[in-house]
Structure formats: C-alpha cells, structure tokens
Amino acid sequence: MLSVAAAAVNAASGASAPSRKLRFQLAKERKASTTLGIIMSAFTVCWLPFFVLALVRPFLNDPEAIPSSLSSLFLWLGYANSLLNPVIYATLNRDFRRPFQQILYFRCGSLNHMMREEFYQSQYGNPAPTHLNDDEPTCDLMPVSDVKSGGHESFL
C-alpha cells in the first residue's frame, strides 16, 4: 500500500499510467497470493493430523494404541476445513462476500437476480431489463425456462 508521501512523489514526478496499472496488477496478485496462502494453511492445519495418523497407524503393533475418539477428532477437524473455506473467502474476497451474505440470510431471489445481472454486465456491458415469470422458483440459480430450453450457463 502506498503512503501519502510516496503518492505525492509519484504525482510530482508524473508517474505514467502504465506504472499505476502495473502497481494495481501487483497489488491484485499479492492479494490473490495471500488468499491462496491462507486457504492452503487452513487446509494443512485441518487435514495434516488426520493424514499423519493414517500413515502412522499401519506401523503400530497395537491397533488400539490410538483411541477412536482421537481418530474421530482428527477426522472432524478435517471436515471443519469445509466450513472454514467459505468464511475465509467471504472475509477476503469482496466479490464472494455479497452472495455469501445473501445465502446466509436466505435471500435467494435477490441472489439469483444479482448473479445474473453481474454475469450479464461482465459479458455484454450494460444490464438488460429482466422479466421474471411468477411461476418460476426464486431460489434456483437457473430459471425453469432455461432448463426447459436446454440452456446451461454457469455462474460459479
């Protein structure tokens, strides 16, 4: 992150648009690297005890040396990783945050509209007016009319 003094020096020296674009690109890559590092660290912390136990167990003379409660604890710690991933993404990724909140608050209809609008804007520019049929469910990611016509666009 640039300090105020560094920004003033860049403005005074007439920093070009390509250098600003490069800094923006580097900041995006740094943020993506940080997110990936956190996701991988959480995966390692959650699953490593389970896999170490799975590797050690065949070499033990007494199979009952490791309590079944410890095995279950390590397995559930691994399962907890699946709970952590959406929370980590929602914390670190602004694009993921709004849909995650919509799902948590059971606002599937507005989530459906929001995702379609963002997809349309990313593909075609300005949004087109959307017309929802009353007989279509509001919690599907794809309306019934698209399923019947064989359309299958993905938003994830």
Secondary structure as a PSIPRED ss2 file (coil, helix, strand):
# PSIPRED VFORMAT (PSIPRED V4.0)

   1 M C   1.000  0.000  0.000
   2 L C   1.000  0.000  0.000
   3 S C   1.000  0.000  0.000
   4 V H   0.000  1.000  0.000
   5 A H   0.000  1.000  0.000
   6 A H   0.000  1.000  0.000
   7 A H   0.000  1.000  0.000
   8 A H   0.000  1.000  0.000
   9 V H   0.000  1.000  0.000
  10 N H   0.000  1.000  0.000
  11 A H   0.000  1.000  0.000
  12 A H   0.000  1.000  0.000
  13 S H   0.000  1.000  0.000
  14 G C   1.000  0.000  0.000
  15 A C   1.000  0.000  0.000
  16 S C   1.000  0.000  0.000
  17 A H   0.000  1.000  0.000
  18 P H   0.000  1.000  0.000
  19 S H   0.000  1.000  0.000
  20 R H   0.000  1.000  0.000
  21 K H   0.000  1.000  0.000
  22 L H   0.000  1.000  0.000
  23 R H   0.000  1.000  0.000
  24 F H   0.000  1.000  0.000
  25 Q H   0.000  1.000  0.000
  26 L H   0.000  1.000  0.000
  27 A H   0.000  1.000  0.000
  28 K H   0.000  1.000  0.000
  29 E H   0.000  1.000  0.000
  30 R H   0.000  1.000  0.000
  31 K H   0.000  1.000  0.000
  32 A H   0.000  1.000  0.000
  33 S H   0.000  1.000  0.000
  34 T H   0.000  1.000  0.000
  35 T H   0.000  1.000  0.000
  36 L H   0.000  1.000  0.000
  37 G H   0.000  1.000  0.000
  38 I H   0.000  1.000  0.000
  39 I H   0.000  1.000  0.000
  40 M H   0.000  1.000  0.000
  41 S H   0.000  1.000  0.000
  42 A H   0.000  1.000  0.000
  43 F H   0.000  1.000  0.000
  44 T H   0.000  1.000  0.000
  45 V H   0.000  1.000  0.000
  46 C H   0.000  1.000  0.000
  47 W H   0.000  1.000  0.000
  48 L H   0.000  1.000  0.000
  49 P H   0.000  1.000  0.000
  50 F H   0.000  1.000  0.000
  51 F H   0.000  1.000  0.000
  52 V H   0.000  1.000  0.000
  53 L H   0.000  1.000  0.000
  54 A H   0.000  1.000  0.000
  55 L H   0.000  1.000  0.000
  56 V H   0.000  1.000  0.000
  57 R H   0.000  1.000  0.000
  58 P H   0.000  1.000  0.000
  59 F H   0.000  1.000  0.000
  60 L C   1.000  0.000  0.000
  61 N C   1.000  0.000  0.000
  62 D C   1.000  0.000  0.000
  63 P H   0.000  1.000  0.000
  64 E H   0.000  1.000  0.000
  65 A H   0.000  1.000  0.000
  66 I C   1.000  0.000  0.000
  67 P C   1.000  0.000  0.000
  68 S H   0.000  1.000  0.000
  69 S H   0.000  1.000  0.000
  70 L H   0.000  1.000  0.000
  71 S H   0.000  1.000  0.000
  72 S H   0.000  1.000  0.000
  73 L H   0.000  1.000  0.000
  74 F H   0.000  1.000  0.000
  75 L H   0.000  1.000  0.000
  76 W H   0.000  1.000  0.000
  77 L H   0.000  1.000  0.000
  78 G H   0.000  1.000  0.000
  79 Y H   0.000  1.000  0.000
  80 A H   0.000  1.000  0.000
  81 N H   0.000  1.000  0.000
  82 S H   0.000  1.000  0.000
  83 L H   0.000  1.000  0.000
  84 L H   0.000  1.000  0.000
  85 N H   0.000  1.000  0.000
  86 P H   0.000  1.000  0.000
  87 V H   0.000  1.000  0.000
  88 I H   0.000  1.000  0.000
  89 Y H   0.000  1.000  0.000
  90 A H   0.000  1.000  0.000
  91 T H   0.000  1.000  0.000
  92 L H   0.000  1.000  0.000
  93 N C   1.000  0.000  0.000
  94 R H   0.000  1.000  0.000
  95 D H   0.000  1.000  0.000
  96 F H   0.000  1.000  0.000
  97 R H   0.000  1.000  0.000
  98 R H   0.000  1.000  0.000
  99 P H   0.000  1.000  0.000
 100 F H   0.000  1.000  0.000
 101 Q H   0.000  1.000  0.000
 102 Q H   0.000  1.000  0.000
 103 I H   0.000  1.000  0.000
 104 L H   0.000  1.000  0.000
 105 Y C   1.000  0.000  0.000
 106 F C   1.000  0.000  0.000
 107 R C   1.000  0.000  0.000
 108 C H   0.000  1.000  0.000
 109 G H   0.000  1.000  0.000
 110 S H   0.000  1.000  0.000
 111 L H   0.000  1.000  0.000
 112 N H   0.000  1.000  0.000
 113 H H   0.000  1.000  0.000
 114 M H   0.000  1.000  0.000
 115 M H   0.000  1.000  0.000
 116 R H   0.000  1.000  0.000
 117 E H   0.000  1.000  0.000
 118 E H   0.000  1.000  0.000
 119 F H   0.000  1.000  0.000
 120 Y H   0.000  1.000  0.000
 121 Q H   0.000  1.000  0.000
 122 S H   0.000  1.000  0.000
 123 Q H   0.000  1.000  0.000
 124 Y H   0.000  1.000  0.000
 125 G C   1.000  0.000  0.000
 126 N C   1.000  0.000  0.000
 127 P C   1.000  0.000  0.000
 128 A C   1.000  0.000  0.000
 129 P C   1.000  0.000  0.000
 130 T C   1.000  0.000  0.000
 131 H C   1.000  0.000  0.000
 132 L C   1.000  0.000  0.000
 133 N C   1.000  0.000  0.000
 134 D C   1.000  0.000  0.000
 135 D C   1.000  0.000  0.000
 136 E C   1.000  0.000  0.000
 137 P C   1.000  0.000  0.000
 138 T C   1.000  0.000  0.000
 139 C C   1.000  0.000  0.000
 140 D C   1.000  0.000  0.000
 141 L C   1.000  0.000  0.000
 142 M C   1.000  0.000  0.000
 143 P C   1.000  0.000  0.000
 144 V H   0.000  1.000  0.000
 145 S H   0.000  1.000  0.000
 146 D H   0.000  1.000  0.000
 147 V H   0.000  1.000  0.000
 148 K H   0.000  1.000  0.000
 149 S H   0.000  1.000  0.000
 150 G C   1.000  0.000  0.000
 151 G C   1.000  0.000  0.000
 152 H C   1.000  0.000  0.000
 153 E C   1.000  0.000  0.000
 154 S C   1.000  0.000  0.000
 155 F C   1.000  0.000  0.000
 156 L C   1.000  0.000  0.000
